[in-house]
Each structure stands twice: as structure tokens, then as C-alpha cells.
Amino acid sequence: MAQFHIRRRLEIDAGHRIATHASKCRNLHGHRYAIEAVCAAAALHPDGEQTDMALDFAFLKEEMVARIDVPCDHGLIVALSDAALLDLFAPADRDPAAWRAGLAERVARDGAALTSETRLATKLYVVPFHPTAEALARHWFELLAVPVRVRSGGAARLVALRVWETPNCMAEYAPEPV
């Protein structure tokens, strides 16, 4: 079956570490992440604001900015299980274990926790997984799938999300073959 595909790319700067990694990625470091959302539609809108579009690129950008850029750009993406790193950022007037427990409640409820209530007012995006490119691709896909369908009026669906950590290293999450 013929499909229209559209792609939108967004770039952010964020830090992370993979605490379980046996090599240099266990160290705190940053990336210029490039994130690409791939959407598909069987037909274009016949009328209205999105006439002859699968999904307005501006709508896709708005959703990517709200769900990826705002919470993660110029922040630190941290695994909830990385207690040693989180404890470095715990507010000076709070018990680190209690502070982490509050983050854990938010992660369990919302799938992630964004906070800047930290020792240095550092922006943290706490996730329930190790922040690898693969896991971030799946996480951001799950955050964007419903908004893509809604913003397209049901015409388009998110079919893949790609995350480049470097110009040469990319991970893709696609629940079905693209």
C-alpha cells in the first residue's frame, strides 16, 4: 500500500551517563542529540488547515519541542537507578534518599520526572531506564505517538523515531517495520 512519509528533525544538547557501562560511557558526558520523527499517512488531508498534508511540519515541531526539547535540552538525563549521581544533585536541605523517593513516585506516575529543584538548580530529566540512544528513542516515540495522531486528525501515525548521539551513531525505535 502506498504511503506518504514525513520526517522532522530536532537537535538538543544534553548530558547523561550509562552507569553500568564497562568503558568511558560510564562517565558523565554530553551529546548534541539529533532526533528524527518519521510519520506515515495513507492519504493527505482533503481540506482544511492541513490540505494536501499528512501532518503539518509545524505541528510536529511543536509536539517535539514540548516533549523532547523543553524537558531535555541543556539538561542532564539520568536513570532513576543511578542513585550515586542523583545524590550529587539532591538539594542541600533535603535527605537524598527521600528526595529520590519523590522522584521515583513521579517517574512511576508519569514515566519520567523533570526537576530543577536540585543543589545547583540543574535541570534533571529522570527516567526509569539507562539513558541509551535506544531507550531514549523508545521513550520519545511513546511520548509523541498520540500527539501525532491527534494533531493530524487521525491521518498520520508515528512509525519510527531515530536518535543520533553522534553524527555516526544512531538508534531507531519502530514498533513495526517502516
TORPA-4810 file (N, C-alpha, C, O; in nm, 3 decimals):
<nodes>
NODE_1_0.084_-0.118_0.000_0.000_0.000_0.000_0.088_0.124_0.000_0.185_0.132_0.075_M
NODE_2_0.054_0.220_-0.084_0.131_0.345_-0.092_0.118_0.424_0.038_0.012_0.426_0.100_A
NODE_3_0.225_0.488_0.077_0.228_0.567_0.200_0.301_0.698_0.173_0.395_0.704_0.093_Q
NODE_4_0.257_0.802_0.239_0.333_0.926_0.244_0.414_0.921_0.373_0.361_0.882_0.478_F
NODE_5_0.540_0.959_0.367_0.624_0.968_0.487_0.673_1.111_0.501_0.717_1.173_0.403_H
NODE_6_0.666_1.162_0.621_0.728_1.292_0.651_0.824_1.271_0.766_0.807_1.183_0.850_I
NODE_7_0.926_1.355_0.768_1.027_1.348_0.874_1.053_1.488_0.927_1.057_1.585_0.852_R
NODE_8_1.071_1.496_1.059_1.106_1.623_1.123_1.222_1.595_1.215_1.221_1.498_1.290_R
NODE_9_1.323_1.681_1.210_1.445_1.665_1.288_1.453_1.777_1.391_1.418_1.892_1.363_R
NODE_10_1.500_1.742_1.508_1.519_1.837_1.618_1.654_1.805_1.681_1.691_1.689_1.692_L
NODE_11_1.727_1.906_1.721_1.856_1.883_1.787_1.855_1.945_1.925_1.805_2.056_1.945_E
NODE_12_1.910_1.872_2.021_1.922_1.920_2.157_2.062_1.888_2.209_2.131_1.801_2.156_I
NODE_13_2.100_1.958_2.312_2.224_1.929_2.384_2.186_1.880_2.522_2.112_1.947_2.594_D
NODE_14_2.238_1.764_2.560_2.206_1.708_2.692_2.319_1.618_2.738_2.394_1.562_2.658_A
NODE_15_2.330_1.606_2.869_2.428_1.517_2.928_2.362_1.390_2.977_2.241_1.384_2.998_G
NODE_16_2.444_1.288_2.995_2.398_1.162_3.053_2.520_1.080_3.091_2.634_1.120_3.069_H
NODE_17_2.493_0.966_3.149_2.596_0.864_3.169_2.525_0.731_3.175_2.408_0.723_3.212_R
NODE_18_2.598_0.627_3.139_2.545_0.491_3.146_2.623_0.424_3.258_2.733_0.371_3.236_I
NODE_19_2.567_0.425_3.377_2.638_0.381_3.497_2.686_0.237_3.489_2.785_0.201_3.552_A
NODE_20_2.617_0.155_3.413_2.654_0.013_3.403_2.755_-0.015_3.293_2.799_-0.129_3.278_T
NODE_21_2.793_0.086_3.217_2.884_0.066_3.104_3.024_0.034_3.154_3.070_0.093_3.252_H
NODE_22_3.092_-0.057_3.088_3.226_-0.100_3.130_3.336_-0.010_3.080_3.452_-0.029_3.116_A
NODE_23_3.303_0.088_2.997_3.406_0.174_2.939_3.374_0.321_2.966_3.312_0.353_3.067_S
NODE_24_3.416_0.408_2.877_3.410_0.551_2.900_3.269_0.609_2.912_3.253_0.717_2.967_K
NODE_25_3.168_0.540_2.862_3.031_0.594_2.870_2.975_0.593_3.011_2.867_0.648_3.035_C
NODE_26_3.047_0.531_3.107_3.002_0.537_3.246_3.031_0.676_3.306_2.978_0.712_3.411_R
NODE_27_3.117_0.752_3.238_3.149_0.887_3.283_3.041_0.985_3.238_2.979_0.967_3.133_N
NODE_28_3.020_1.086_3.317_2.926_1.192_3.282_2.978_1.263_3.158_3.092_1.309_3.155_L
NODE_29_2.893_1.273_3.054_2.934_1.338_2.929_2.810_1.389_2.857_2.697_1.360_2.897_H
NODE_30_2.831_1.463_2.751_2.718_1.519_2.678_2.720_1.485_2.531_2.820_1.439_2.476_G
NODE_31_2.605_1.509_2.469_2.589_1.485_2.326_2.511_1.600_2.263_2.433_1.668_2.330_H
NODE_32_2.533_1.618_2.135_2.444_1.700_2.052_2.352_1.598_1.987_2.379_1.548_1.878_R
NODE_33_2.241_1.568_2.055_2.147_1.469_2.004_2.071_1.526_1.884_2.030_1.642_1.885_Y
NODE_34_2.053_1.444_1.783_1.963_1.476_1.673_1.851_1.373_1.680_1.877_1.253_1.682_A
NODE_35_1.728_1.421_1.683_1.612_1.334_1.695_1.526_1.353_1.572_1.491_1.465_1.537_I
NODE_36_1.492_1.243_1.507_1.409_1.250_1.386_1.284_1.166_1.406_1.291_1.047_1.436_E
NODE_37_1.169_1.231_1.389_1.040_1.162_1.394_0.998_1.131_1.251_1.003_1.219_1.165_A
NODE_38_0.957_1.009_1.227_0.910_0.965_1.096_0.761_0.933_1.108_0.722_0.848_1.188_V
NODE_39_0.680_1.001_1.028_0.535_0.980_1.030_0.490_0.928_0.894_0.550_0.958_0.792_C
NODE_40_0.382_0.850_0.896_0.327_0.794_0.773_0.177_0.821_0.767_0.109_0.828_0.869_A
NODE_41_0.128_0.835_0.644_-0.015_0.851_0.621_-0.050_0.785_0.488_0.027_0.791_0.393_A
NODE_42_-0.166_0.722_0.484_-0.211_0.659_0.361_-0.268_0.760_0.264_-0.270_0.737_0.143_A
NODE_43_-0.316_0.873_0.317_-0.377_0.976_0.232_-0.348_1.113_0.290_-0.316_1.126_0.409_A
NODE_44_-0.360_1.213_0.208_-0.342_1.352_0.252_-0.476_1.411_0.292_-0.582_1.364_0.249_L
NODE_45_-0.472_1.513_0.375_-0.595_1.582_0.415_-0.662_1.642_0.292_-0.594_1.709_0.214_H
NODE_46_-0.791_1.620_0.272_-0.859_1.672_0.153_-0.894_1.821_0.164_-0.916_1.887_0.062_P
NODE_47_-0.899_1.873_0.288_-0.937_2.014_0.305_-0.891_2.062_0.442_-0.831_1.987_0.519_D
NODE_48_-0.920_2.187_0.470_-0.886_2.244_0.600_-0.743_2.294_0.606_-0.674_2.307_0.505_G
NODE_49_-0.700_2.321_0.726_-0.569_2.380_0.751_-0.453_2.294_0.700_-0.348_2.346_0.663_E
NODE_50_-0.473_2.163_0.699_-0.367_2.073_0.655_-0.394_2.015_0.515_-0.352_1.904_0.485_Q
NODE_51_-0.465_2.089_0.431_-0.496_2.042_0.296_-0.369_1.996_0.225_-0.268_2.066_0.223_T
NODE_52_-0.377_1.877_0.167_-0.268_1.815_0.093_-0.143_1.789_0.178_-0.031_1.785_0.126_D
NODE_53_-0.164_1.772_0.308_-0.056_1.737_0.400_-0.094_1.610_0.474_-0.211_1.583_0.497_M
NODE_54_0.007_1.532_0.511_-0.014_1.420_0.604_-0.027_1.474_0.746_-0.116_1.436_0.821_A
NODE_55_0.064_1.564_0.779_0.069_1.632_0.908_0.151_1.757_0.887_0.260_1.751_0.830_L
NODE_56_0.102_1.870_0.932_0.175_1.996_0.920_0.309_1.984_0.993_0.312_1.947_1.110_D
NODE_57_0.419_2.015_0.925_0.551_2.009_0.988_0.557_2.095_1.114_0.623_2.059_1.211_F
NODE_58_0.488_2.209_1.112_0.489_2.297_1.229_0.423_2.230_1.349_0.468_2.248_1.462_A
NODE_59_0.316_2.153_1.324_0.251_2.082_1.434_0.346_1.977_1.492_0.356_1.963_1.614_F
NODE_60_0.414_1.904_1.405_0.509_1.803_1.451_0.621_1.868_1.530_0.663_1.816_1.634_L
NODE_61_0.672_1.981_1.483_0.777_2.053_1.556_0.728_2.094_1.695_0.800_2.076_1.793_K
NODE_62_0.608_2.149_1.703_0.554_2.192_1.833_0.551_2.075_1.932_0.589_2.091_2.048_E
NODE_63_0.508_1.960_1.887_0.500_1.843_1.975_0.638_1.794_2.015_0.659_1.755_2.130_E
NODE_64_0.733_1.795_1.922_0.870_1.752_1.954_0.935_1.849_2.052_1.005_1.807_2.145_M
NODE_65_0.914_1.977_2.032_0.971_2.077_2.123_0.913_2.058_2.264_0.987_2.058_2.362_V
NODE_66_0.780_2.043_2.273_0.715_2.030_2.404_0.758_1.905_2.478_0.775_1.909_2.600_A
NODE_67_0.777_1.793_2.408_0.801_1.666_2.474_0.947_1.624_2.481_0.983_1.537_2.560_R
NODE_68_1.033_1.686_2.399_1.175_1.649_2.398_1.263_1.769_2.432_1.343_1.764_2.526_I
NODE_69_1.249_1.878_2.356_1.337_1.993_2.375_1.317_2.058_2.513_1.414_2.076_2.587_D
NODE_70_1.195_2.092_2.547_1.171_2.163_2.673_1.221_2.084_2.793_1.293_2.140_2.876_V
NODE_71_1.188_1.955_2.807_1.235_1.885_2.926_1.383_1.844_2.923_1.444_1.829_3.029_P
NODE_72_1.442_1.826_2.805_1.575_1.765_2.799_1.688_1.856_2.753_1.802_1.836_2.794_C
NODE_73_1.660_1.957_2.669_1.768_2.039_2.615_1.841_2.114_2.726_1.779_2.173_2.815_D
NODE_74_1.971_2.110_2.720_2.059_2.172_2.819_2.028_2.123_2.961_2.031_2.199_3.057_H
NODE_75_2.000_1.994_2.968_1.977_1.929_3.096_2.058_1.802_3.104_2.140_1.772_3.017_G
NODE_76_2.033_1.729_3.209_2.101_1.603_3.234_1.996_1.494_3.241_1.903_1.502_3.322_L
NODE_77_2.009_1.392_3.157_1.915_1.280_3.154_1.975_1.170_3.241_2.084_1.118_3.212_I
NODE_78_1.903_1.134_3.347_1.959_1.045_3.449_1.866_0.926_3.474_1.744_0.942_3.483_V
NODE_79_1.924_0.808_3.484_1.848_0.689_3.521_1.809_0.699_3.669_1.892_0.736_3.752_A
NODE_80_1.687_0.666_3.700_1.641_0.665_3.838_1.728_0.573_3.923_1.749_0.600_4.041_L
NODE_81_1.777_0.466_3.864_1.861_0.369_3.937_2.001_0.422_3.967_2.075_0.360_4.043_S
NODE_82_2.040_0.535_3.909_2.174_0.591_3.930_2.174_0.679_4.056_2.190_0.801_4.049_D
NODE_83_2.156_0.614_4.170_2.145_0.685_4.297_2.269_0.768_4.329_2.257_0.878_4.383_A
NODE_84_2.386_0.718_4.297_2.509_0.792_4.327_2.511_0.927_4.256_2.549_1.029_4.314_A
NODE_85_2.471_0.929_4.129_2.469_1.054_4.054_2.357_1.145_4.105_2.379_1.264_4.126_L
NODE_86_2.239_1.090_4.124_2.128_1.171_4.173_2.161_1.235_4.308_2.126_1.351_4.332_L
NODE_87_2.228_1.161_4.395_2.261_1.215_4.527_2.350_1.338_4.518_2.345_1.424_4.606_D
NODE_88_2.431_1.348_4.413_2.514_1.469_4.394_2.429_1.594_4.372_2.473_1.705_4.400_L
NODE_89_2.309_1.574_4.320_2.223_1.686_4.286_2.112_1.711_4.389_2.036_1.807_4.376_F
NODE_90_2.101_1.626_4.489_1.996_1.642_4.590_2.010_1.779_4.656_2.121_1.821_4.688_A
NODE_91_1.899_1.847_4.677_1.906_1.977_4.745_1.975_1.965_4.881_1.957_1.865_4.951_P
NODE_92_2.054_2.064_4.917_2.133_2.060_5.041_2.046_2.044_5.165_2.090_1.988_5.265_A
NODE_93_1.924_2.093_5.159_1.835_2.089_5.276_1.743_1.967_5.278_1.650_1.961_5.358_D
NODE_94_1.768_1.869_5.191_1.681_1.751_5.181_1.762_1.624_5.201_1.879_1.618_5.164_R
NODE_95_1.699_1.525_5.258_1.760_1.393_5.268_1.764_1.334_5.127_1.659_1.321_5.063_D
NODE_96_1.881_1.297_5.077_1.890_1.246_4.938_1.797_1.128_4.911_1.736_1.122_4.804_P
NODE_97_1.786_1.035_5.004_1.701_0.918_4.982_1.554_0.959_4.971_1.481_0.907_4.886_A
NODE_98_1.511_1.051_5.054_1.372_1.099_5.048_1.348_1.176_4.918_1.242_1.162_4.857_A
NODE_99_1.445_1.255_4.877_1.434_1.331_4.751_1.422_1.235_4.633_1.338_1.254_4.545_W
NODE_100_1.507_1.130_4.632_1.500_1.030_4.526_1.367_0.955_4.528_1.313_0.921_4.423_R
NODE_101_1.313_0.929_4.648_1.184_0.861_4.659_1.073_0.945_4.595_0.984_0.892_4.530_A
NODE_102_1.080_1.076_4.615_0.983_1.165_4.550_0.996_1.160_4.398_0.895_1.159_4.327_G
NODE_103_1.119_1.158_4.349_1.140_1.144_4.205_1.086_1.011_4.155_1.025_1.004_4.048_L
NODE_104_1.109_0.905_4.232_1.062_0.771_4.192_0.910_0.768_4.181_0.856_0.704_4.091_A
NODE_105_0.840_0.836_4.271_0.694_0.842_4.263_0.650_0.910_4.134_0.557_0.864_4.067_E
NODE_106_0.716_1.020_4.098_0.681_1.093_3.976_0.713_1.010_3.852_0.636_1.009_3.757_R
NODE_107_0.827_0.941_3.853_0.863_0.856_3.739_0.761_0.744_3.723_0.719_0.714_3.612_V
NODE_108_0.721_0.682_3.834_0.622_0.574_3.828_0.488_0.626_3.775_0.420_0.556_3.699_A
NODE_109_0.451_0.745_3.814_0.322_0.802_3.772_0.324_0.853_3.629_0.230_0.829_3.553_R
NODE_110_0.434_0.925_3.591_0.438_0.998_3.465_0.531_0.940_3.359_0.529_0.985_3.245_D
NODE_111_0.612_0.842_3.396_0.707_0.784_3.301_0.842_0.854_3.300_0.939_0.803_3.243_G
NODE_112_0.850_0.973_3.364_0.974_1.049_3.377_0.947_1.161_3.476_0.832_1.192_3.506_A
NODE_113_1.053_1.221_3.527_1.037_1.334_3.620_1.134_1.444_3.579_1.255_1.422_3.571_A
NODE_114_1.081_1.562_3.555_1.162_1.679_3.524_1.170_1.765_3.649_1.067_1.797_3.709_L
NODE_115_1.291_1.801_3.689_1.307_1.888_3.806_1.429_1.977_3.789_1.528_1.939_3.725_T
NODE_116_1.421_2.094_3.846_1.540_2.180_3.863_1.553_2.216_4.011_1.631_2.304_4.048_S
NODE_117_1.476_2.145_4.094_1.490_2.160_4.239_1.607_2.073_4.283_1.590_1.968_4.345_E
NODE_118_1.726_2.121_4.248_1.849_2.047_4.272_1.950_2.139_4.340_1.930_2.261_4.349_T
NODE_119_2.057_2.080_4.387_2.159_2.155_4.461_2.207_2.278_4.384_2.229_2.383_4.445_R
NODE_120_2.226_2.268_4.253_2.276_2.379_4.173_2.170_2.433_4.076_2.203_2.503_3.981_L
NODE_121_2.044_2.400_4.101_1.934_2.436_4.010_1.956_2.376_3.871_1.914_2.432_3.770_A
NODE_122_2.024_2.261_3.868_2.049_2.189_3.744_1.921_2.122_3.697_1.846_2.065_3.776_T
NODE_123_1.897_2.129_3.568_1.779_2.065_3.509_1.807_1.915_3.493_1.899_1.875_3.421_K
NODE_124_1.727_1.833_3.561_1.738_1.688_3.551_1.611_1.631_3.490_1.500_1.673_3.523_L
NODE_125_1.629_1.537_3.400_1.518_1.460_3.344_1.545_1.316_3.385_1.633_1.250_3.331_Y
NODE_126_1.469_1.268_3.482_1.492_1.137_3.542_1.400_1.035_3.476_1.279_1.055_3.466_V
NODE_127_1.460_0.926_3.430_1.388_0.823_3.355_1.405_0.686_3.421_1.501_0.665_3.495_V
NODE_128_1.313_0.593_3.395_1.320_0.461_3.460_1.408_0.360_3.386_1.391_0.239_3.404_P
NODE_129_1.500_0.407_3.305_1.586_0.321_3.225_1.722_0.388_3.212_1.736_0.506_3.242_F
NODE_130_1.822_0.312_3.168_1.951_0.372_3.139_1.935_0.457_3.013_1.881_0.408_2.914_H
NODE_131_1.979_0.582_3.013_1.954_0.672_2.901_2.043_0.646_2.779_2.122_0.732_2.738_P
NODE_132_2.028_0.528_2.723_2.097_0.494_2.599_2.018_0.552_2.483_1.902_0.590_2.499_T
NODE_133_2.079_0.561_2.367_2.009_0.611_2.249_1.887_0.524_2.217_1.782_0.575_2.179_A
NODE_134_1.902_0.393_2.233_1.792_0.302_2.203_1.673_0.326_2.297_1.558_0.335_2.252_E
NODE_135_1.701_0.336_2.426_1.593_0.355_2.524_1.530_0.493_2.510_1.409_0.508_2.527_A
NODE_136_1.610_0.594_2.479_1.554_0.728_2.456_1.467_0.730_2.332_1.363_0.796_2.331_L
NODE_137_1.507_0.658_2.227_1.425_0.651_2.106_1.288_0.593_2.138_1.186_0.645_2.093_A
NODE_138_1.285_0.485_2.215_1.157_0.425_2.252_1.075_0.520_2.340_0.955_0.536_2.318_R
NODE_139_1.139_0.581_2.437_1.071_0.673_2.530_1.009_0.792_2.454_0.892_0.824_2.473_H
NODE_140_1.088_0.856_2.370_1.037_0.972_2.296_0.931_0.930_2.195_0.836_1.004_2.171_W
NODE_141_0.945_0.812_2.135_0.841_0.760_2.047_0.709_0.752_2.123_0.606_0.801_2.076_F
NODE_142_0.713_0.690_2.240_0.591_0.673_2.320_0.529_0.807_2.360_0.407_0.818_2.370_E
NODE_143_0.612_0.908_2.382_0.559_1.040_2.416_0.495_1.111_2.296_0.403_1.191_2.314_L
NODE_144_0.542_1.082_2.176_0.495_1.152_2.056_0.383_1.081_1.980_0.312_1.145_1.904_L
NODE_145_0.366_0.951_1.999_0.272_0.875_1.916_0.130_0.929_1.920_0.070_0.951_1.815_A
NODE_146_0.075_0.951_2.037_-0.063_1.001_2.047_-0.074_1.145_1.996_-0.166_1.173_1.918_V
NODE_147_0.015_1.237_2.035_0.003_1.373_1.981_0.011_1.380_1.828_-0.057_1.463_1.768_P
NODE_148_0.090_1.294_1.765_0.096_1.292_1.618_-0.040_1.255_1.562_-0.089_1.319_1.469_V
NODE_149_-0.100_1.151_1.617_-0.231_1.107_1.568_-0.334_1.219_1.589_-0.415_1.247_1.500_R
NODE_150_-0.333_1.282_1.706_-0.430_1.388_1.736_-0.410_1.509_1.647_-0.505_1.560_1.587_V
NODE_151_-0.285_1.556_1.637_-0.257_1.678_1.559_-0.284_1.657_1.410_-0.309_1.754_1.338_R
NODE_152_-0.279_1.534_1.362_-0.306_1.506_1.221_-0.453_1.474_1.197_-0.493_1.443_1.084_S
NODE_153_-0.534_1.480_1.301_-0.674_1.443_1.286_-0.692_1.297_1.253_-0.789_1.260_1.188_G
NODE_154_-0.599_1.214_1.296_-0.606_1.071_1.270_-0.548_1.029_1.136_-0.547_0.910_1.104_G
NODE_155_-0.501_1.123_1.057_-0.450_1.091_0.924_-0.310_1.028_0.927_-0.279_0.941_0.846_A
NODE_156_-0.227_1.072_1.021_-0.087_1.026_1.026_-0.062_0.949_1.154_-0.133_0.963_1.253_A
NODE_157_0.042_0.867_1.147_0.087_0.796_1.267_0.239_0.802_1.272_0.306_0.805_1.168_R
NODE_158_0.291_0.804_1.391_0.435_0.798_1.410_0.478_0.655_1.386_0.424_0.563_1.447_L
NODE_159_0.575_0.635_1.296_0.618_0.499_1.265_0.760_0.468_1.312_0.796_0.352_1.327_V
NODE_160_0.840_0.572_1.335_0.977_0.549_1.382_1.029_0.676_1.448_0.987_0.787_1.417_A
NODE_161_1.122_0.655_1.539_1.192_0.767_1.599_1.339_0.732_1.603_1.378_0.627_1.654_L
NODE_162_1.422_0.821_1.549_1.567_0.798_1.540_1.639_0.897_1.629_1.604_1.015_1.636_R
NODE_163_1.741_0.847_1.698_1.822_0.930_1.787_1.968_0.911_1.751_2.022_0.801_1.760_V
NODE_164_2.032_1.021_1.709_2.176_1.021_1.684_2.243_1.078_1.808_2.212_1.189_1.852_W
NODE_165_2.336_1.001_1.864_2.420_1.053_1.973_2.540_1.126_1.914_2.589_1.223_1.972_E
NODE_166_2.585_1.080_1.801_2.695_1.142_1.728_2.656_1.139_1.581_2.559_1.073_1.545_T
NODE_167_2.730_1.209_1.494_2.697_1.201_1.351_2.707_1.060_1.294_2.650_1.032_1.188_P
NODE_168_2.779_0.970_1.363_2.799_0.834_1.312_2.722_0.726_1.386_2.724_0.610_1.343_N
NODE_169_2.654_0.759_1.496_2.589_0.658_1.579_2.442_0.693_1.599_2.409_0.796_1.659_C
NODE_170_2.354_0.606_1.548_2.210_0.631_1.553_2.138_0.507_1.599_2.174_0.395_1.561_M
NODE_171_2.034_0.527_1.681_1.944_0.419_1.721_1.805_0.454_1.673_1.767_0.571_1.668_A
NODE_172_1.728_0.353_1.637_1.592_0.375_1.586_1.496_0.285_1.662_1.527_0.168_1.690_E
NODE_173_1.381_0.339_1.696_1.273_0.259_1.752_1.156_0.267_1.657_1.108_0.376_1.624_Y
NODE_174_1.109_0.152_1.613_0.993_0.141_1.525_0.918_0.015_1.566_0.967_-0.095_1.544_A
NODE_175_0.800_0.030_1.626_0.727_-0.087_1.670_0.691_-0.184_1.558_0.675_-0.304_1.580_P
NODE_176_0.679_-0.131_1.436_0.651_-0.214_1.318_0.754_-0.178_1.212_0.809_-0.068_1.216_E
NODE_177_0.782_-0.266_1.117_0.876_-0.232_1.010_0.830_-0.106_0.936_0.713_-0.091_0.904_P
NODE_178_0.924_-0.017_0.910_0.893_0.109_0.839_0.888_0.083_0.690_0.863_0.175_0.612_V
</nodes>
